[in-house]
């Protein structure tokens, strides 16, 4: 019996102690969140400052790890790079999901963000569309 690989997601964490945010990729959101909060070894060095971290959203539906990493790279490197706070990250995400390609090497992209959440910083062209299956507003607590 061949095990089905766990899909990769790109996620946004927000700090409960500052305005810091963190974008990352994983195939086990619960374990990764615990790593960022120092409960398990292996969290990113940049998340040692700002603990505790809270999951804010995940973007799902990537074909493979490479696609998720390309999306993460572009999200982190979009202008303005030094923008902070969850609203700034959401604005960058909204712009990113409307690109034809996330990077020059990425396959064609589709818009995976939930437009039905009513947030005012999402683009006008997507408001009112049904929520795509790729968006999940919270981390799945049932993952390992």
N, CA, C and O atoms as CSV, one atom per row, in Angstrom:
chain,resi,resn,atom,element,x,y,z
A,1,UNK,N,N,0.843,-1.182,0.000
A,1,UNK,CA,C,0.000,0.000,0.000
A,1,UNK,C,C,0.889,1.246,0.000
A,1,UNK,O,O,1.777,1.387,0.841
A,2,UNK,N,N,0.640,2.136,-0.943
A,2,UNK,CA,C,1.421,3.358,-1.077
A,2,UNK,C,C,0.710,4.480,-0.323
A,2,UNK,O,O,-0.482,4.719,-0.518
A,3,UNK,N,N,1.454,5.157,0.532
A,3,UNK,CA,C,0.883,6.264,1.302
A,3,UNK,C,C,0.689,7.474,0.392
A,3,UNK,O,O,1.557,7.786,-0.424
A,4,UNK,N,N,-0.435,8.145,0.531
A,4,UNK,CA,C,-0.702,9.359,-0.223
A,4,UNK,C,C,0.086,10.502,0.402
A,4,UNK,O,O,-0.019,10.736,1.606
A,5,UNK,N,N,0.878,11.220,-0.403
A,5,UNK,CA,C,1.644,12.321,0.182
A,5,UNK,C,C,0.723,13.429,0.701
A,5,UNK,O,O,-0.310,13.727,0.103
A,6,UNK,N,N,1.114,14.021,1.809
A,6,UNK,CA,C,0.351,15.125,2.382
A,6,UNK,C,C,0.608,16.371,1.541
A,6,UNK,O,O,1.765,16.692,1.269
A,7,UNK,N,N,-0.432,17.075,1.123
A,7,UNK,CA,C,-0.235,18.254,0.273
A,7,UNK,C,C,0.465,19.392,1.016
A,7,UNK,O,O,0.310,19.557,2.226
A,8,UNK,N,N,1.226,20.156,0.272
A,8,UNK,CA,C,1.916,21.314,0.835
A,8,UNK,C,C,0.993,22.518,0.831
A,8,UNK,O,O,0.176,22.683,-0.075
A,9,UNK,N,N,1.126,23.359,1.850
A,9,UNK,CA,C,0.374,24.607,1.962
A,9,UNK,C,C,1.347,25.736,2.246
A,9,UNK,O,O,2.422,25.519,2.807
A,10,UNK,N,N,0.969,26.923,1.862
A,10,UNK,CA,C,1.703,28.129,2.227
A,10,UNK,C,C,0.868,28.781,3.318
A,10,UNK,O,O,-0.357,28.844,3.210
A,11,UNK,N,N,1.524,29.267,4.372
A,11,UNK,CA,C,0.767,29.770,5.521
A,11,UNK,C,C,1.283,31.128,5.973
A,11,UNK,O,O,2.420,31.514,5.701
A,12,UNK,N,N,0.405,31.836,6.673
A,12,UNK,CA,C,0.731,33.129,7.274
A,12,UNK,C,C,0.503,33.019,8.770
A,12,UNK,O,O,-0.585,32.658,9.219
A,13,UNK,N,N,1.544,33.336,9.544
A,13,UNK,CA,C,1.432,33.404,11.000
A,13,UNK,C,C,1.466,34.863,11.414
A,13,UNK,O,O,2.107,35.687,10.761
A,14,UNK,N,N,0.773,35.184,12.504
A,14,UNK,CA,C,0.868,36.523,13.075
A,14,UNK,C,C,1.340,36.380,14.516
A,14,UNK,O,O,0.969,35.443,15.223
A,15,UNK,N,N,2.159,37.324,14.928
A,15,UNK,CA,C,2.675,37.325,16.289
A,15,UNK,C,C,1.625,37.904,17.220
A,15,UNK,O,O,0.957,38.884,16.890
A,16,UNK,N,N,1.485,37.287,18.389
A,16,UNK,CA,C,0.562,37.815,19.389
A,16,UNK,C,C,1.234,38.864,20.270
A,16,UNK,O,O,0.571,39.503,21.086
A,17,UNK,N,N,2.560,39.046,20.111
A,17,UNK,CA,C,3.278,39.993,20.958
A,17,UNK,C,C,3.806,41.210,20.194
A,17,UNK,O,O,4.351,42.129,20.806
A,18,UNK,N,N,3.651,41.228,18.859
A,18,UNK,CA,C,4.142,42.352,18.061
A,18,UNK,C,C,3.352,42.399,16.760
A,18,UNK,O,O,2.399,41.642,16.576
A,19,UNK,N,N,3.755,43.297,15.852
A,19,UNK,CA,C,3.098,43.395,14.547
A,19,UNK,C,C,3.748,42.478,13.515
A,19,UNK,O,O,3.434,42.568,12.328
A,20,UNK,N,N,4.632,41.614,13.942
A,20,UNK,CA,C,5.362,40.755,13.017
A,20,UNK,C,C,4.446,39.706,12.391
A,20,UNK,O,O,3.457,39.270,12.979
A,21,UNK,N,N,4.822,39.323,11.169
A,21,UNK,CA,C,4.149,38.243,10.470
A,21,UNK,C,C,5.216,37.308,9.911
A,21,UNK,O,O,6.382,37.685,9.796
A,22,UNK,N,N,4.818,36.108,9.569
A,22,UNK,CA,C,5.748,35.150,8.985
A,22,UNK,C,C,5.008,34.316,7.947
A,22,UNK,O,O,3.894,33.851,8.187
A,23,UNK,N,N,5.639,34.133,6.791
A,23,UNK,CA,C,5.095,33.322,5.709
A,23,UNK,C,C,5.992,32.099,5.549
A,23,UNK,O,O,7.216,32.228,5.527
A,24,UNK,N,N,5.395,30.916,5.438
A,24,UNK,CA,C,6.165,29.698,5.274
A,24,UNK,C,C,5.405,28.644,4.483
A,24,UNK,O,O,4.273,28.863,4.052
A,25,UNK,N,N,6.059,27.484,4.298
A,25,UNK,CA,C,5.486,26.353,3.579
A,25,UNK,C,C,5.677,25.106,4.419
A,25,UNK,O,O,6.718,24.936,5.054
A,26,UNK,N,N,4.680,24.233,4.427
A,26,UNK,CA,C,4.788,22.962,5.143
A,26,UNK,C,C,3.780,21.968,4.592
A,26,UNK,O,O,2.858,22.333,3.863
A,27,UNK,N,N,3.970,20.713,4.951
A,27,UNK,CA,C,2.943,19.714,4.663
A,27,UNK,C,C,2.363,19.167,5.971
A,27,UNK,O,O,1.625,18.182,5.972
A,28,UNK,N,N,2.712,19.827,7.090
A,28,UNK,CA,C,2.159,19.452,8.395
A,28,UNK,C,C,2.037,20.742,9.222
A,28,UNK,O,O,2.946,21.108,9.966
A,29,UNK,N,N,0.906,21.408,9.074
A,29,UNK,CA,C,0.747,22.739,9.668
A,29,UNK,C,C,0.802,22.723,11.187
A,29,UNK,O,O,1.398,23.622,11.782
A,30,UNK,N,N,0.209,21.744,11.824
A,30,UNK,CA,C,0.191,21.726,13.285
A,30,UNK,C,C,1.609,21.556,13.857
A,30,UNK,O,O,1.998,22.262,14.787
A,31,UNK,N,N,2.367,20.618,13.293
A,31,UNK,CA,C,3.746,20.414,13.747
A,31,UNK,C,C,4.577,21.675,13.518
A,31,UNK,O,O,5.340,22.093,14.389
A,32,UNK,N,N,4.420,22.275,12.339
A,32,UNK,CA,C,5.223,23.451,12.003
A,32,UNK,C,C,4.890,24.621,12.928
A,32,UNK,O,O,5.793,25.342,13.351
A,33,UNK,N,N,3.629,24.819,13.243
A,33,UNK,CA,C,3.225,25.889,14.150
A,33,UNK,C,C,3.860,25.675,15.519
A,33,UNK,O,O,4.352,26.623,16.131
A,34,UNK,N,N,3.851,24.442,15.999
A,34,UNK,CA,C,4.480,24.134,17.294
A,34,UNK,C,C,5.985,24.398,17.239
A,34,UNK,O,O,6.572,24.832,18.230
A,35,UNK,N,N,6.612,24.143,16.096
A,35,UNK,CA,C,8.036,24.447,15.951
A,35,UNK,C,C,8.272,25.956,16.035
A,35,UNK,O,O,9.191,26.398,16.725
A,36,UNK,N,N,7.473,26.730,15.356
A,36,UNK,CA,C,7.625,28.190,15.396
A,36,UNK,C,C,7.452,28.731,16.815
A,36,UNK,O,O,8.101,29.709,17.185
A,37,UNK,N,N,6.601,28.116,17.597
A,37,UNK,CA,C,6.371,28.574,18.974
A,37,UNK,C,C,7.356,27.982,19.974
A,37,UNK,O,O,7.236,28.238,21.172
A,38,UNK,N,N,8.325,27.198,19.513
A,38,UNK,CA,C,9.357,26.664,20.389
A,38,UNK,C,C,8.954,25.420,21.158
A,38,UNK,O,O,9.710,24.968,22.018
A,39,UNK,N,N,7.798,24.856,20.882
A,39,UNK,CA,C,7.359,23.633,21.568
A,39,UNK,C,C,8.112,22.415,21.046
A,39,UNK,O,O,8.330,21.450,21.779
A,40,UNK,N,N,8.507,22.465,19.774
A,40,UNK,CA,C,9.288,21.412,19.141
A,40,UNK,C,C,10.509,22.059,18.488
A,40,UNK,O,O,10.462,23.239,18.138
A,41,UNK,N,N,11.581,21.322,18.323
A,41,UNK,CA,C,12.758,21.869,17.660
A,41,UNK,C,C,12.482,21.997,16.170
A,41,UNK,O,O,11.695,21.239,15.603
A,42,UNK,N,N,13.142,22.971,15.545
A,42,UNK,CA,C,13.059,23.099,14.099
A,42,UNK,C,C,12.341,24.317,13.567
A,42,UNK,O,O,12.193,24.430,12.350
A,43,UNK,N,N,11.884,25.235,14.399
A,43,UNK,CA,C,11.221,26.441,13.900
A,43,UNK,C,C,12.207,27.368,13.220
A,43,UNK,O,O,13.409,27.294,13.478
A,44,UNK,N,N,11.721,28.229,12.366
A,44,UNK,CA,C,12.573,29.190,11.678
A,44,UNK,C,C,13.205,30.149,12.679
A,44,UNK,O,O,12.565,30.562,13.646
A,45,UNK,N,N,14.458,30.499,12.439
A,45,UNK,CA,C,15.180,31.401,13.337
A,45,UNK,C,C,14.454,32.741,13.479
A,45,UNK,O,O,14.419,33.327,14.560
A,46,UNK,N,N,13.884,33.207,12.389
A,46,UNK,CA,C,13.227,34.521,12.427
A,46,UNK,C,C,11.963,34.542,13.277
A,46,UNK,O,O,11.468,35.621,13.601
A,47,UNK,N,N,11.429,33.382,13.646
A,47,UNK,CA,C,10.223,33.380,14.472
A,47,UNK,C,C,10.530,33.229,15.959
A,47,UNK,O,O,9.611,33.133,16.772
A,48,UNK,N,N,11.804,33.208,16.321
A,48,UNK,CA,C,12.142,33.176,17.753
A,48,UNK,C,C,11.718,34.480,18.416
A,48,UNK,O,O,11.287,34.499,19.570
A,49,UNK,N,N,11.848,35.567,17.664
A,49,UNK,CA,C,11.350,36.859,18.135
A,49,UNK,C,C,9.888,36.941,17.709
A,49,UNK,O,O,9.559,36.649,16.559
A,50,UNK,N,N,9.034,37.326,18.602
A,50,UNK,CA,C,7.626,37.483,18.266
A,50,UNK,C,C,6.730,36.383,18.814
A,50,UNK,O,O,5.516,36.402,18.609
A,51,UNK,N,N,7.333,35.424,19.511
A,51,UNK,CA,C,6.506,34.351,20.085
A,51,UNK,C,C,5.568,34.911,21.129
A,51,UNK,O,O,5.935,35.848,21.838
A,52,UNK,N,N,4.390,34.378,21.246
A,52,UNK,CA,C,3.817,33.249,20.522
A,52,UNK,C,C,3.250,33.668,19.168
A,52,UNK,O,O,2.885,34.824,18.955
A,53,UNK,N,N,3.187,32.686,18.252
A,53,UNK,CA,C,2.653,32.883,16.912
A,53,UNK,C,C,1.289,32.219,16.812
A,53,UNK,O,O,1.026,31.188,17.432
A,54,UNK,N,N,0.440,32.834,16.022
A,54,UNK,CA,C,-0.905,32.296,15.813
A,54,UNK,C,C,-1.119,32.096,14.316
A,54,UNK,O,O,-0.785,32.982,13.529
A,55,UNK,N,N,-1.662,30.965,13.910
A,55,UNK,CA,C,-1.985,30.777,12.488
A,55,UNK,C,C,-3.043,31.776,12.051
A,55,UNK,O,O,-4.002,32.025,12.781
A,56,UNK,N,N,-2.878,32.351,10.867
A,56,UNK,CA,C,-3.844,33.305,10.351
A,56,UNK,C,C,-4.586,32.731,9.143
A,56,UNK,O,O,-5.813,32.797,9.072
A,57,UNK,N,N,-3.830,32.164,8.190
A,57,UNK,CA,C,-4.469,31.535,7.043
A,57,UNK,C,C,-3.501,30.589,6.355
A,57,UNK,O,O,-2.288,30.659,6.553
A,58,UNK,N,N,-4.062,29.708,5.548
A,58,UNK,CA,C,-3.263,28.839,4.690
A,58,UNK,C,C,-3.781,28.962,3.269
A,58,UNK,O,O,-4.969,29.196,3.049
A,59,UNK,N,N,-2.888,28.803,2.310
A,59,UNK,CA,C,-3.247,28.736,0.899
A,59,UNK,C,C,-2.916,27.320,0.468
A,59,UNK,O,O,-1.780,26.872,0.618
A,60,UNK,N,N,-3.893,26.621,-0.063
A,60,UNK,CA,C,-3.749,25.211,-0.412
A,60,UNK,C,C,-3.941,24.997,-1.902
A,60,UNK,O,O,-4.303,25.913,-2.640
A,61,UNK,N,N,-3.692,23.767,-2.328
A,61,UNK,CA,C,-3.985,23.387,-3.709
A,61,UNK,C,C,-2.778,23.382,-4.615
A,61,UNK,O,O,-2.935,23.387,-5.836
A,62,UNK,N,N,-1.576,23.372,-4.064
A,62,UNK,CA,C,-0.375,23.360,-4.883
A,62,UNK,C,C,-0.142,21.953,-5.428
A,62,UNK,O,O,-0.424,20.963,-4.753
A,63,UNK,N,N,0.369,21.875,-6.640
A,63,UNK,CA,C,0.610,20.588,-7.280
A,63,UNK,C,C,1.696,19.793,-6.568
A,63,UNK,O,O,1.647,18.564,-6.518
A,64,UNK,N,N,2.674,20.503,-6.018
A,64,UNK,CA,C,3.796,19.838,-5.369
A,64,UNK,C,C,4.530,20.835,-4.474
A,64,UNK,O,O,4.150,22.003,-4.384
A,65,UNK,N,N,5.586,20.358,-3.816
A,65,UNK,CA,C,6.354,21.217,-2.915
A,65,UNK,C,C,6.988,22.381,-3.674
A,65,UNK,O,O,7.022,23.504,-3.172
A,66,UNK,N,N,7.483,22.122,-4.866
A,66,UNK,CA,C,8.131,23.175,-5.656
A,66,UNK,C,C,7.178,24.346,-5.911
A,66,UNK,O,O,7.565,25.506,-5.771
A,67,UNK,N,N,5.943,24.041,-6.284
A,67,UNK,CA,C,4.953,25.102,-6.542
A,67,UNK,C,C,4.675,25.913,-5.276
A,67,UNK,O,O,4.568,27.138,-5.328
A,68,UNK,N,N,4.559,25.222,-4.144
A,68,UNK,CA,C,4.316,25.917,-2.879
A,68,UNK,C,C,5.495,26.807,-2.522
A,68,UNK,O,O,5.304,27.931,-2.057
A,69,UNK,N,N,6.714,26.317,-2.733
A,69,UNK,CA,C,7.911,27.115,-2.429
A,69,UNK,C,C,8.028,28.329,-3.353
A,69,UNK,O,O,8.459,29.394,-2.913
A,70,UNK,N,N,7.653,28.184,-4.617
A,70,UNK,CA,C,7.662,29.318,-5.541
A,70,UNK,C,C,6.672,30.389,-5.087
A,70,UNK,O,O,6.971,31.583,-5.115
A,71,UNK,N,N,5.497,29.943,-4.673
A,71,UNK,CA,C,4.473,30.873,-4.189
A,71,UNK,C,C,4.970,31.601,-2.941
A,71,UNK,O,O,4.830,32.819,-2.831
A,72,UNK,N,N,5.554,30.847,-1.995
A,72,UNK,CA,C,6.089,31.444,-0.770
A,72,UNK,C,C,7.170,32.461,-1.089
A,72,UNK,O,O,7.177,33.555,-0.524
A,73,UNK,N,N,8.078,32.117,-1.983
A,73,UNK,CA,C,9.177,33.014,-2.333
A,73,UNK,C,C,8.628,34.328,-2.877
A,73,UNK,O,O,9.078,35.406,-2.489
A,74,UNK,N,N,7.666,34.232,-3.765
A,74,UNK,CA,C,7.115,35.458,-4.356
A,74,UNK,C,C,6.370,36.281,-3.316
A,74,UNK,O,O,6.469,37.508,-3.312
A,75,UNK,N,N,5.627,35.622,-2.436
A,75,UNK,CA,C,4.892,36.346,-1.388
A,75,UNK,C,C,5.869,37.116,-0.516
A,75,UNK,O,O,5.612,38.270,-0.173
A,76,UNK,N,N,6.985,36.496,-0.153
A,76,UNK,CA,C,7.975,37.145,0.700
A,76,UNK,C,C,8.725,38.253,-0.020
A,76,UNK,O,O,9.182,39.199,0.621
A,77,UNK,N,N,8.862,38.157,-1.341
A,77,UNK,CA,C,9.692,39.104,-2.074
A,77,UNK,C,C,8.918,40.155,-2.852
A,77,UNK,O,O,9.520,40.969,-3.551
A,78,UNK,N,N,7.601,40.153,-2.745
A,78,UNK,CA,C,6.816,41.193,-3.417
A,78,UNK,C,C,7.016,42.537,-2.724
A,78,UNK,O,O,7.217,42.602,-1.511
A,79,UNK,N,N,6.959,43.596,-3.506
A,79,UNK,CA,C,7.066,44.938,-2.938
A,79,UNK,C,C,5.749,45.286,-2.244
A,79,UNK,O,O,4.689,44.877,-2.718
A,80,UNK,N,N,5.784,46.010,-1.164
A,80,UNK,CA,C,6.982,46.411,-0.416
A,80,UNK,C,C,7.444,45.283,0.500
A,80,UNK,O,O,6.647,44.730,1.259
A,81,UNK,N,N,8.715,44.943,0.431
A,81,UNK,CA,C,9.255,43.807,1.168
A,81,UNK,C,C,9.225,44.015,2.669
A,81,UNK,O,O,9.080,43.048,3.417
A,82,UNK,N,N,9.357,45.230,3.125
A,82,UNK,CA,C,9.422,45.496,4.561
A,82,UNK,C,C,8.059,45.803,5.162
A,82,UNK,O,O,7.982,46.247,6.307
A,83,UNK,N,N,6.980,45.576,4.415
A,83,UNK,CA,C,5.652,45.842,4.966
A,83,UNK,C,C,5.376,44.865,6.097
A,83,UNK,O,O,5.760,43.698,6.028
A,84,UNK,N,N,4.712,45.344,7.132
A,84,UNK,CA,C,4.431,44.477,8.275
A,84,UNK,C,C,2.947,44.530,8.603
A,84,UNK,O,O,2.217,45.406,8.138
A,85,UNK,N,N,2.532,43.592,9.396
A,85,UNK,CA,C,1.137,43.528,9.799
A,85,UNK,C,C,0.333,42.646,8.873
A,85,UNK,O,O,0.672,42.464,7.703
A,86,UNK,N,N,-0.737,42.104,9.416
A,86,UNK,CA,C,-1.527,41.157,8.651
A,86,UNK,C,C,-2.208,41.796,7.446
A,86,UNK,O,O,-2.313,41.155,6.400
A,87,UNK,N,N,-2.675,43.034,7.560
A,87,UNK,CA,C,-3.347,43.685,6.426
A,87,UNK,C,C,-2.392,43.838,5.245
A,87,UNK,O,O,-2.786,43.621,4.099
A,88,UNK,N,N,-1.141,44.209,5.516
A,88,UNK,CA,C,-0.149,44.353,4.446
A,88,UNK,C,C,0.128,43.008,3.784
A,88,UNK,O,O,0.263,42.935,2.563
A,89,UNK,N,N,0.213,41.956,4.571
A,89,UNK,CA,C,0.459,40.634,4.002
A,89,UNK,C,C,-0.728,40.166,3.166
A,89,UNK,O,O,-0.539,39.528,2.130
A,90,UNK,N,N,-1.938,40.472,3.597
A,90,UNK,CA,C,-3.123,40.085,2.832
A,90,UNK,C,C,-3.188,40.853,1.511
A,90,UNK,O,O,-3.561,40.285,0.485
A,91,UNK,N,N,-2.826,42.140,1.530
A,91,UNK,CA,C,-2.792,42.913,0.287
A,91,UNK,C,C,-1.792,42.294,-0.691
A,91,UNK,O,O,-2.073,42.172,-1.884
A,92,UNK,N,N,-0.620,41.905,-0.176
A,92,UNK,CA,C,0.379,41.270,-1.034
A,92,UNK,C,C,-0.146,39.935,-1.564
A,92,UNK,O,O,0.062,39.606,-2.732
A,93,UNK,N,N,-0.815,39.179,-0.721
A,93,UNK,CA,C,-1.374,37.892,-1.137
A,93,UNK,C,C,-2.425,38.091,-2.223
A,93,UNK,O,O,-2.437,37.368,-3.219
A,94,UNK,N,N,-3.297,39.059,-2.034
A,94,UNK,CA,C,-4.338,39.321,-3.037
A,94,UNK,C,C,-3.722,39.679,-4.382
A,94,UNK,O,O,-4.210,39.240,-5.423
A,95,UNK,N,N,-2.651,40.475,-4.371
A,95,UNK,CA,C,-1.969,40.815,-5.619
A,95,UNK,C,C,-1.288,39.591,-6.220
A,95,UNK,O,O,-1.295,39.404,-7.437
A,96,UNK,N,N,-0.711,38.774,-5.378
A,96,UNK,CA,C,0.013,37.593,-5.849
A,96,UNK,C,C,-0.908,36.584,-6.525
A,96,UNK,O,O,-0.569,36.051,-7.581
A,97,UNK,N,N,-2.054,36.319,-5.938
A,97,UNK,CA,C,-2.920,35.290,-6.517
A,97,UNK,C,C,-3.532,35.727,-7.847
A,97,UNK,O,O,-4.112,34.905,-8.557
A,98,UNK,N,N,-3.410,36.995,-8.188
A,98,UNK,CA,C,-3.928,37.459,-9.467
A,98,UNK,C,C,-2.870,37.523,-10.551
A,98,UNK,O,O,-3.159,37.921,-11.679
A,99,UNK,N,N,-1.658,37.139,-10.222
A,99,UNK,CA,C,-0.614,37.074,-11.237
A,99,UNK,C,C,-0.860,35.853,-12.118
A,99,UNK,O,O,-1.361,34.830,-11.652
A,100,UNK,N,N,-0.506,35.969,-13.383
A,100,UNK,CA,C,-0.643,34.825,-14.274
A,100,UNK,C,C,0.306,33.709,-13.838
A,100,UNK,O,O,-0.047,32.531,-13.883
A,101,UNK,N,N,1.505,34.089,-13.418
A,101,UNK,CA,C,2.488,33.146,-12.889
A,101,UNK,C,C,3.061,33.763,-11.622
A,101,UNK,O,O,3.285,34.972,-11.565
A,102,UNK,N,N,3.300,32.933,-10.595
A,102,UNK,CA,C,3.829,33.452,-9.340
A,102,UNK,C,C,5.281,33.862,-9.501
A,102,UNK,O,O,5.704,34.877,-8.948
A,103,UNK,N,N,6.049,33.086,-10.252
A,103,UNK,CA,C,7.425,33.436,-10.607
A,103,UNK,C,C,7.580,33.101,-12.080
A,103,UNK,O,O,6.689,32.488,-12.668
A,104,UNK,N,N,8.695,33.492,-12.688
A,104,UNK,CA,C,8.885,33.196,-14.111
A,104,UNK,C,C,8.970,31.702,-14.369
A,104,UNK,O,O,8.684,31.256,-15.480
A,105,UNK,N,N,9.354,30.923,-13.376
A,105,UNK,CA,C,9.474,29.471,-13.523
A,105,UNK,C,C,8.199,28.722,-13.125
A,105,UNK,O,O,8.092,27.522,-13.377
A,106,UNK,N,N,7.243,29.401,-12.516
A,106,UNK,CA,C,6.040,28.736,-12.009
A,106,UNK,C,C,5.069,28.417,-13.138
A,106,UNK,O,O,5.056,29.076,-14.177
A,107,UNK,N,N,4.260,27.391,-12.909
A,107,UNK,CA,C,3.201,27.075,-13.852
A,107,UNK,C,C,2.115,28.141,-13.738
A,107,UNK,O,O,2.161,28.985,-12.843
A,108,UNK,N,N,1.147,28.102,-14.636
A,108,UNK,CA,C,0.062,29.073,-14.593
A,108,UNK,C,C,-0.652,28.990,-13.254
A,108,UNK,O,O,-0.854,27.901,-12.716
A,109,UNK,N,N,-1.031,30.141,-12.719
A,109,UNK,CA,C,-1.625,30.225,-11.386
A,109,UNK,C,C,-3.137,30.405,-11.483
A,109,UNK,O,O,-3.672,30.811,-12.515
A,110,UNK,N,N,-3.800,30.093,-10.386
A,110,UNK,CA,C,-5.233,30.348,-10.238
A,110,UNK,C,C,-5.425,31.105,-8.932
A,110,UNK,O,O,-4.548,31.068,-8.069
A,111,UNK,N,N,-6.532,31.778,-8.770
A,111,UNK,CA,C,-6.767,32.601,-7.588
A,111,UNK,C,C,-7.316,31.753,-6.444
A,111,UNK,O,O,-8.491,31.388,-6.477
A,112,UNK,N,N,-6.490,31.421,-5.412
A,112,UNK,CA,C,-6.952,30.523,-4.357
A,112,UNK,C,C,-7.494,31.193,-3.097
A,112,UNK,O,O,-7.791,30.491,-2.131
A,113,UNK,N,N,-7.634,32.488,-3.062
A,113,UNK,CA,C,-8.023,33.139,-1.808
A,113,UNK,C,C,-9.545,33.258,-1.701
A,113,UNK,O,O,-10.239,33.447,-2.700
A,114,UNK,N,N,-10.033,33.147,-0.501
A,114,UNK,CA,C,-11.470,33.198,-0.229
A,114,UNK,C,C,-11.969,34.626,-0.385
A,114,UNK,O,O,-11.604,35.496,0.406
A,115,UNK,N,N,-12.784,34.876,-1.376
A,115,UNK,CA,C,-13.288,36.225,-1.624
A,115,UNK,C,C,-14.569,36.510,-0.868
A,115,UNK,O,O,-15.062,37.638,-0.892
A,116,UNK,N,N,-15.115,35.513,-0.200
A,116,UNK,CA,C,-16.387,35.710,0.485
A,116,UNK,C,C,-16.207,36.165,1.928
A,116,UNK,O,O,-17.185,36.272,2.668
A,117,UNK,N,N,-14.965,36.435,2.337
A,117,UNK,CA,C,-14.728,36.770,3.742
A,117,UNK,C,C,-15.115,38.212,4.058
A,117,UNK,O,O,-15.209,38.581,5.229
A,118,UNK,N,N,-15.340,39.036,3.026
A,118,UNK,CA,C,-15.790,40.395,3.265
A,118,UNK,C,C,-14.681,41.380,3.599
A,118,UNK,O,O,-14.966,42.528,3.938
A,119,UNK,N,N,-13.434,40.964,3.514
A,119,UNK,CA,C,-12.335,41.875,3.822
A,119,UNK,C,C,-12.243,42.939,2.732
A,119,UNK,O,O,-12.366,42.624,1.549
A,120,UNK,N,N,-12.033,44.171,3.114
A,120,UNK,CA,C,-12.048,45.266,2.157
A,120,UNK,C,C,-10.758,45.380,1.357
A,120,UNK,O,O,-10.725,46.096,0.357
A,121,UNK,N,N,-9.690,44.692,1.771
A,121,UNK,CA,C,-8.444,44.839,1.032
A,121,UNK,C,C,-8.266,43.776,-0.039
A,121,UNK,O,O,-7.192,43.695,-0.636
A,122,UNK,N,N,-9.274,42.961,-0.304
A,122,UNK,CA,C,-9.203,42.034,-1.425
A,122,UNK,C,C,-9.659,42.763,-2.682
A,122,UNK,O,O,-10.421,43.727,-2.610
A,123,UNK,N,N,-9.193,42.299,-3.817
A,123,UNK,CA,C,-9.480,43.015,-5.057
A,123,UNK,C,C,-10.953,42.954,-5.425
A,123,UNK,O,O,-11.650,42.000,-5.076
A,124,UNK,N,N,-11.419,43.965,-6.125
A,124,UNK,CA,C,-12.818,44.058,-6.506
A,124,UNK,C,C,-13.245,42.965,-7.473
A,124,UNK,O,O,-14.390,42.516,-7.433
A,125,UNK,N,N,-12.340,42.533,-8.338
A,125,UNK,CA,C,-12.726,41.567,-9.367
A,125,UNK,C,C,-13.107,40.218,-8.782
A,125,UNK,O,O,-13.785,39.436,-9.450
A,126,UNK,N,N,-12.692,39.919,-7.552
A,126,UNK,CA,C,-12.986,38.612,-6.974
A,126,UNK,C,C,-14.128,38.636,-5.974
A,126,UNK,O,O,-14.656,37.577,-5.636
A,127,UNK,N,N,-14.522,39.782,-5.497
A,127,UNK,CA,C,-15.591,39.820,-4.495
A,127,UNK,C,C,-16.864,39.220,-5.068
A,127,UNK,O,O,-17.231,39.472,-6.216
A,128,UNK,N,N,-17.520,38.432,-4.253
A,128,UNK,CA,C,-18.773,37.835,-4.658
A,128,UNK,C,C,-18.647,36.453,-5.269
A,128,UNK,O,O,-19.647,35.743,-5.380
A,129,UNK,N,N,-17.435,36.045,-5.673
A,129,UNK,CA,C,-17.265,34.695,-6.201
A,129,UNK,C,C,-17.317,33.694,-5.062
A,129,UNK,O,O,-16.974,34.037,-3.930
A,130,UNK,N,N,-17.740,32.458,-5.330
A,130,UNK,CA,C,-17.726,31.448,-4.268
A,130,UNK,C,C,-16.295,31.153,-3.830
A,130,UNK,O,O,-15.361,31.284,-4.621
A,131,UNK,N,N,-16.124,30.758,-2.578
A,131,UNK,CA,C,-14.798,30.476,-2.038
A,131,UNK,C,C,-14.221,29.232,-2.705
A,131,UNK,O,O,-14.843,28.170,-2.671
A,132,UNK,N,N,-13.024,29.351,-3.318
A,132,UNK,CA,C,-12.385,28.185,-3.905
A,132,UNK,C,C,-11.998,27.185,-2.823
A,132,UNK,O,O,-11.815,27.557,-1.664
A,133,UNK,N,N,-11.874,25.935,-3.197
A,133,UNK,CA,C,-11.561,24.885,-2.230
A,133,UNK,C,C,-10.137,24.997,-1.693
A,133,UNK,O,O,-9.812,24.347,-0.699
A,134,UNK,N,N,-9.277,25.803,-2.323
A,134,UNK,CA,C,-7.888,25.874,-1.907
A,134,UNK,C,C,-7.647,26.740,-0.682
A,134,UNK,O,O,-6.552,26.692,-0.121
A,135,UNK,N,N,-8.595,27.509,-0.252
A,135,UNK,CA,C,-8.389,28.407,0.874
A,135,UNK,C,C,-8.917,27.794,2.152
A,135,UNK,O,O,-9.997,27.204,2.178
A,136,UNK,N,N,-8.136,27.944,3.218
A,136,UNK,CA,C,-8.566,27.480,4.537
A,136,UNK,C,C,-8.140,28.557,5.521
A,136,UNK,O,O,-6.945,28.820,5.655
A,137,UNK,N,N,-9.061,29.175,6.199
A,137,UNK,CA,C,-8.750,30.294,7.071
A,137,UNK,C,C,-8.060,29.929,8.368
A,137,UNK,O,O,-7.740,30.826,9.148
A,138,UNK,N,N,-7.814,28.664,8.637
A,138,UNK,CA,C,-7.132,28.302,9.874
A,138,UNK,C,C,-6.335,27.031,9.657
A,138,UNK,O,O,-6.559,26.301,8.692
A,139,UNK,N,N,-5.409,26.774,10.556
A,139,UNK,CA,C,-4.616,25.562,10.481
A,139,UNK,C,C,-5.474,24.370,10.878
A,139,UNK,O,O,-6.357,24.486,11.727
A,140,UNK,N,N,-5.217,23.258,10.277
A,140,UNK,CA,C,-5.935,22.027,10.592
A,140,UNK,C,C,-5.318,21.398,11.823
A,140,UNK,O,O,-4.193,20.904,11.760
A,141,UNK,N,N,-6.018,21.404,12.931
A,141,UNK,CA,C,-5.507,20.879,14.199
A,141,UNK,C,C,-5.337,19.374,14.192
A,141,UNK,O,O,-4.706,18.822,15.094
A,142,UNK,N,N,-5.886,18.697,13.194
A,142,UNK,CA,C,-5.844,17.243,13.187
A,142,UNK,C,C,-4.598,16.688,12.520
A,142,UNK,O,O,-4.393,15.474,12.503
A,143,UNK,N,N,-3.759,17.564,11.967
A,143,UNK,CA,C,-2.539,17.087,11.337
A,143,UNK,C,C,-1.499,16.824,12.411
A,143,UNK,O,O,-1.224,17.683,13.248
A,144,UNK,N,N,-0.925,15.633,12.380
A,144,UNK,CA,C,0.082,15.106,13.251
A,144,UNK,C,C,0.625,15.923,14.296
A,144,UNK,O,O,1.491,15.472,15.046
